Amino acid sequence: MTPEVEDLVRSATAPAAVPFVPEVTLWTAAEPFGLWDRTERDAPPFWAFPWAGGQGLARYVLDHPETVAGRRVLDVASGSGLVAIAAAKAGARGVLASDIDEHALAAIALNAAANDTRQVTARRVDLTAADHGDAEVILAADVFYQRDLAATALAFLTAARRAGATVLVADPARAFVPRAELTRVMTYEVPVLQVLEDTPVKTVTVYSLP
C-alpha cells in the first residue's frame, strides 16, 4: 500500500457503520462518480461502499459463527473487506481478504484496523491464475454481476469446493447468478445506499456450493 493510494482512500471516505451489519465500521464514500474519476480505473470503486451481497454474507457469518470459527478463511473479491472483517469477528483463525485493486487492498487494511481485526490480511489474488491455498472456508459476495467474472468466480469456487473447502456466496439477484449450481441457505432484505442501487432495499440470498 503506497502512501498515495492510502491518502486517496482516506480523503474520499469517512468511517460509517454498515446499515445491515452495525457491528462493522467501514471507510465509506458519499457517492461513487467523482471517486471513480479520481481512481482512473475502468471498474467502479467497489471498495468504497457496503454492497448488498457483502452485507448479507457478513450478517450470515456473524449470526452463524460456527461457519468460520477456528478456521482459515479466504474472502474472494473482498472490496472493502466487510465480509472478511465479519469472519474475523466471528472467530476465524485467520482471514485472507483478496482483491486485484490496489485501492481495495488499502481500504481493507484501513477497515481491518478500524475494527481491530488483526487476523485480516489483504493480498492481491487474481482468480484466473490462483487457487484457494490452505483456506478451509471460501466466502464470495457480489461476484456474479458480469458474465465473464461470474464464470471465472464459479470455476474458482467449484475447484475449492472439490478440494474440500466450504463455500458460501451471496448475491442480490444479479444477472449471472448460477442458481442451478448453488443451494439456498438464507434470504435477507438488505438496506442499501440509493446512490448505488435502484431501490432502497435489495433481496440478498446466501447460497452454499454443494
C-alpha positions in Angstrom: 0.0 0.0 0.0 1.6 3.2 -1.2 1.1 6.5 0.7 -0.6 7.9 -2.3 -3.2 5.1 -2.5 -3.9 5.3 1.2 -4.2 9.0 1.1 -6.8 8.7 -1.7 -8.8 6.2 0.2 -8.8 8.3 3.4 -9.6 11.5 1.6 -12.5 10.0 -0.3 -14.2 8.2 2.5 -15.3 8.6 6.2 -16.0 6.0 8.8 -19.6 4.8 9.0 -21.5 1.9 10.5 -22.7 -0.6 7.9 -26.5 -0.4 7.7 -27.3 -4.1 7.9 -24.2 -5.0 9.9 -23.8 -2.2 12.5 -21.1 -4.2 14.3 -18.8 -3.3 11.5 -17.5 0.2 10.6 -16.2 0.9 7.1 -14.5 3.9 5.5 -17.4 4.7 3.1 -17.7 7.2 0.3 -20.7 9.6 -0.1 -21.1 8.9 -3.8 -19.3 6.8 -6.5 -19.0 9.0 -9.5 -16.4 11.6 -8.5 -14.4 8.9 -6.8 -14.5 6.7 -9.9 -12.9 9.6 -11.8 -10.2 10.0 -9.2 -9.1 6.4 -9.3 -8.8 6.4 -13.1 -9.9 2.8 -13.3 -12.3 1.0 -15.6 -14.0 -0.7 -12.6 -16.2 1.2 -10.1 -14.8 1.8 -6.6 -16.3 -1.4 -5.1 -14.1 -0.9 -2.1 -15.7 2.3 -1.0 -19.2 1.0 -0.2 -21.0 -1.8 1.7 -22.7 -3.6 -1.3 -25.8 -5.6 -0.8 -24.4 -9.1 -1.1 -21.5 -8.3 1.2 -23.9 -7.0 3.8 -26.0 -10.2 3.6 -23.0 -12.6 3.8 -21.4 -10.6 6.6 -24.7 -10.8 8.5 -24.9 -14.5 8.0 -21.4 -15.1 9.2 -21.8 -13.1 12.3 -25.1 -14.8 13.1 -23.7 -18.2 12.4 -20.1 -18.0 13.7 -19.7 -21.8 13.7 -19.3 -21.4 9.9 -15.9 -19.9 10.3 -14.8 -20.1 13.9 -11.3 -21.6 14.3 -10.9 -22.0 10.5 -8.8 -20.4 7.8 -10.9 -18.2 5.6 -10.5 -16.7 2.1 -12.7 -13.8 1.2 -12.8 -13.6 -2.6 -13.1 -10.2 -4.4 -13.2 -8.6 -1.0 -13.7 -5.0 -1.9 -14.0 -3.1 1.3 -13.2 -6.2 3.4 -16.6 -6.2 5.0 -17.1 -10.0 4.8 -13.5 -10.7 5.9 -13.9 -8.4 8.9 -17.2 -10.2 9.8 -15.4 -13.6 9.6 -12.7 -12.3 11.9 -15.2 -11.0 14.4 -16.9 -14.4 14.2 -13.7 -16.1 15.4 -11.9 -17.2 12.2 -8.3 -18.3 12.9 -7.1 -16.2 10.0 -8.7 -14.3 7.1 -7.2 -13.5 3.7 -9.1 -10.7 2.0 -8.3 -10.9 -1.7 -8.8 -8.4 -4.5 -7.0 -7.2 -7.6 -7.5 -3.4 -7.0 -4.7 -1.7 -5.0 -7.3 0.8 -3.6 -9.3 -2.2 -2.3 -6.2 -3.6 -0.6 -5.6 -0.2 1.0 -9.3 0.1 2.1 -9.2 -3.5 3.6 -6.2 -2.6 5.7 -7.8 0.6 6.9 -11.1 -1.1 7.7 -9.5 -4.1 9.4 -7.6 -1.6 11.7 -10.8 0.4 12.3 -12.5 -2.8 13.5 -9.5 -4.2 15.5 -9.5 -7.3 13.4 -5.8 -8.1 13.3 -6.3 -11.5 11.8 -7.4 -10.0 8.5 -4.6 -9.8 5.8 -5.1 -8.1 2.4 -3.4 -9.6 -0.6 -3.8 -9.4 -4.4 -5.3 -12.6 -5.8 -6.3 -13.0 -9.4 -9.0 -15.7 -9.6 -7.9 -16.6 -13.1 -4.4 -17.6 -12.0 -4.7 -18.7 -8.4 -6.1 -21.5 -6.2 -7.6 -21.2 -2.8 -4.4 -22.1 -0.9 -5.0 -23.6 2.5 -8.3 -21.9 3.2 -10.9 -24.1 4.7 -13.8 -21.7 4.1 -14.3 -19.5 0.9 -16.6 -16.5 1.1 -17.7 -14.6 -2.0 -20.2 -11.8 -2.3 -21.4 -9.7 -5.3 -19.3 -11.6 -7.8 -22.0 -12.5 -10.4 -22.8 -9.1 -11.8 -20.8 -9.6 -15.1 -20.7 -12.7 -17.3 -17.0 -13.3 -17.6 -16.4 -12.6 -13.9 -19.3 -14.9 -12.9 -17.8 -17.8 -15.0 -14.3 -17.2 -13.6 -15.6 -17.0 -10.0 -17.7 -20.1 -10.3 -14.7 -22.1 -11.7 -12.5 -20.9 -8.8 -15.2 -21.7 -6.2 -16.0 -25.1 -7.7 -12.4 -26.1 -7.6 -12.1 -25.0 -4.0 -15.2 -27.0 -3.1 -13.9 -30.1 -4.8 -10.7 -29.8 -2.8 -12.8 -29.9 0.4 -13.4 -26.2 1.3 -16.7 -24.9 2.5 -18.0 -22.3 0.0 -20.6 -19.6 0.8 -21.7 -16.9 -1.6 -24.2 -14.1 -1.5 -25.9 -12.2 -4.3 -28.8 -9.7 -4.7 -30.2 -11.5 -7.8 -27.7 -10.1 -10.3 -28.0 -11.2 -13.9 -25.4 -14.0 -13.9 -26.0 -15.9 -10.6 -25.5 -19.6 -11.4 -28.5 -20.7 -9.3 -28.5 -24.3 -10.8 -25.1 -24.8 -9.2 -26.0 -23.4 -5.8 -28.1 -24.3 -2.7 -30.1 -21.6 -1.0 -29.2 -21.1 2.7 -30.8 -17.8 3.8 -32.5 -14.7 2.4 -32.3 -11.2 3.7 -33.9 -7.9 2.9 -30.9 -5.6 3.0 -30.9 -1.8 3.1 -28.6 -0.3 0.5 -27.2 3.1 -0.5 -29.5 4.6 -3.1 -26.6 6.2 -4.9 -25.6 2.6 -5.8 -28.9 0.8 -6.5 -32.3 1.5 -8.0 -34.2 0.6 -4.7 -33.5 1.3 -1.0 -33.7 -2.4 -0.2 -32.3 -5.4 -2.0 -33.2 -9.1 -1.5 -30.0 -10.9 -0.9 -29.7 -14.7 -1.0 -26.9 -16.6 0.8 -26.0 -19.8 -1.0 -23.7 -22.8 -0.4 -21.9 -24.7 -3.1 -22.8 -28.3 -2.5 
